[in-house]
Amino acid sequence: MKDTDLANAAPEVALILAAGLGSRLGPRTKTPKPLTMVLGLTLAERVVCTLLDAGIRRFLVTLGHEGERIRENFSDIARRRGVTIDFVEAKDWERGNGASALAAKGRTGEAPFFLVMIDHLFDPGIARALANDPPAQGEMRLAVDRDKDAIFDLDDVTRVKIDDGRIKEIDKTLDDWDAGDTGVMLCTSGLFEGLDRAAARNKHGLSDGLRELAGEGRVRTVDVTGLPWLDVDTPEALREAEQRLMRDQGRKTRDGPVSRHLNRPVSRWLSRYLVRTSVTPNQISLISWMLSCVAAGLMALSGYPALAAGGVLAQLASIIDGCDGEIARLKQSQSEFGGWFDAVLDRYADAILLFGLMWHEFAATGANLSVVLGFAAIVGSFLNSYTADKYDGLMAQRLHGSAYFRLGRDVRVFVIFLGAVLNQPLFTLGVVAVVMNVEVVRRIVVCARTDTK
């Protein structure tokens, strides 16, 4: 392969360093670092999923401490995620992570390859940024973060001094430095040249190998400031990782106002515990739907206590309905079927909740208006859901991920909850009917104006 071909070749392989002891994260007798659980997934699986999201489907994993247990875990990941994982026995792993990486010499192929640490969580955008600036033959690309205030453990980060985009110095003890090493890099076979030279001087750290190449101007940096990453090598960092992952669950731009300010904080609290169980997102969707059915049945009964209890249960079902997506994202198990299945159950739930409210009013008063408003509310709710994909897609293009005005199912169920608790079923049906149908018309107008521009 020519040098120019190499520079343009897309990365196909990722080398994951998983041989170390991980003593700072826990005592030797506890779970090996790659098998440490972070909200439902091991560190090993989180790293694989991140790179899979960046387009990598073949992995090399270095083995050392507790090698067989880690091999079994990665083999299970490969089976479930549909990727290829091969293993490298790093016999000298106790000398340092450079020695572990050197064990993969000759196994990575000719094209550039990613090198990552097993204990680093990072945004897939970091890998993509590296892939968009591939190294020349014999060179390296290191992703760096210039925002020192955003680095979690500033005392432990590997510090990088940069001169015109190239690494001038790299060490944890630098006093004068420009950026932190994220632990994610795009390499060529030149990496092993640097590691060989460092090993000849009895230096076995990955930074030692990079320092050898940096002295020849062969290591350039890629600035990924603003993209999240975290070195999970202490109990404090593990807690920070879980907090960050949970915070990310509240950043769905398609959330309506009720979900954003009321439902989501509660559902995230529930998901933090549910994600550690074997419950699946689809099971949660089904549970939410069943609760909605019970809520509708209660609201259909005569008397205020049953009506109020049904309204409260309907709102609880709405909150739980947010957990399925959160757990799917936390466990990297999103699927087209799961999203479609949840949407189908939501439409059934909407219809039976409004029917239960309508039946309560009609049975109590015999007013034909309750049937008319109930029908209009159900139709408006269905059309509101039907127009959501078109409208949300349009808003995402126009606002590039920013929050936007949206009235959806969260508002609808919350209005049902309030109407039931306040014992105003007829008024509630009218509000839902008007608001949902007006929202549908508004969306049609917005989309039509956009198409004519």
Phi, psi and omega in degrees: 000131180288159180301319181294323177295320180298317182295330182266354182287137179282141177300137181240344187230148172234132176261120181252121179275109185230025187266345189288171183280321182069041186293333182287337181276335180182163179299159183302329184283348181272188183300134175302150186308314182300336182264004177296129181277135175232096180050059171093347178230149174287159173305321180302312183289326179296319179295316179298315181296322179297314180288329175298321177295334178271004174100006181267131181235000177234133186228146169245132182236126177277137182243142177208261179298130180053044188302319184290320178297319181289323177300315180299319180295314180294324178297322177293320177299316181300318181294314185285327184265353178070038179239169178256126178232120174250163188235148179235122178281114180263090186294330182259028187301331183291344179286331180154168182291339175293320177296324177295316180295322182296334179296341180270006180303130181086359183252352189266351181084183184272330182287159175303149181225148175282145170234125182224160177266146181295335185258015178253119171266136184207156179289139178303336179298335177294315178296321180294322179298320177295317181296332179282352179225066188293152180281154172283171180307128176083359182254178182225158171232126180244126177283127183232155180242119182272351181273091184296328181292338182270350181284128189294304182249087186294331182286337185256348185293145172283123188263143186234129172261127188243138177228108179055044176084351179253149179287125176265317177215151177214122182187157178282347186255009182294135174272324179253106184214161187249330186205163177260145177281120181282349182082009179242126182215158176245121192240163166238185179296346176300335178305316185289333174297313179297319180294321177299315181296318180295319180296326178296337177259017179063035175246121189236020175268153178298321178298329178296318178294319178296323180297323178298315181287325180298327179297339178257008179072028186258006179237113178256158180255154172238120184282117179242026180306132181102339176270132186288143173204159182202132175271108185265079182236010176220160176303324179294320179292326178296317177296321178296320179299316181293320179296319180294318179298320179291322178298324181297336181290345180265012186251025177288119182289344181270003176292137171278178185297322180292316178298316185295319189258340182239301185294314188298316178301322180286317181295325177295322177297318178293317183297328180302329179267320181295329183294340179273358178257180180269002181297140183259159177303320180295325177295322178294319176302318181292320178298316179300317179296318179297320177297322177295322178296317178296318179300316179297319178298319178295316181294331180288341179287158178281154178098146183293317183305316180293320179299312181295318179298321178296320178297317179297317180294325178297319178292322176298318178298323179295320178295313181296329179299337177283343184287331184298315179291323179297314181291323177299319179288319180297323181265008179052044183238028178297145177211153178297321179296317182300316179295320179291317179299317178297318180296320179297314179296324178297321180293319175299315181298317179302313184295314184288328177295313180291325177294319179299318179294318179296317181296321178302312182291318182293320179293329182279324188240339184070014183285124177296335180300328180296324179290317180298312181292323178297317178297316180295323179293318180294316179297315179298322179294318180295316180291328175300316179289322182296324182274356188296314185298314180299313183293314182295320178297320179295314180295323179297322179291319185283324188253358175052050174091355178287157178292150181215166182293131182204127172246116184222211187296326181299319178292318182300310181292324179294322176295320176299316178302311180296317181296322179290316181294324180273002177060046180231062184295318182294314178300321180296317178300320179295317179297313180298316181300313182291310186297315183293318181288323175296321178296321177298314179298318179299317180296319179299317180296315180299315182291323179294318179296322180293320181293334182273353180277000000 
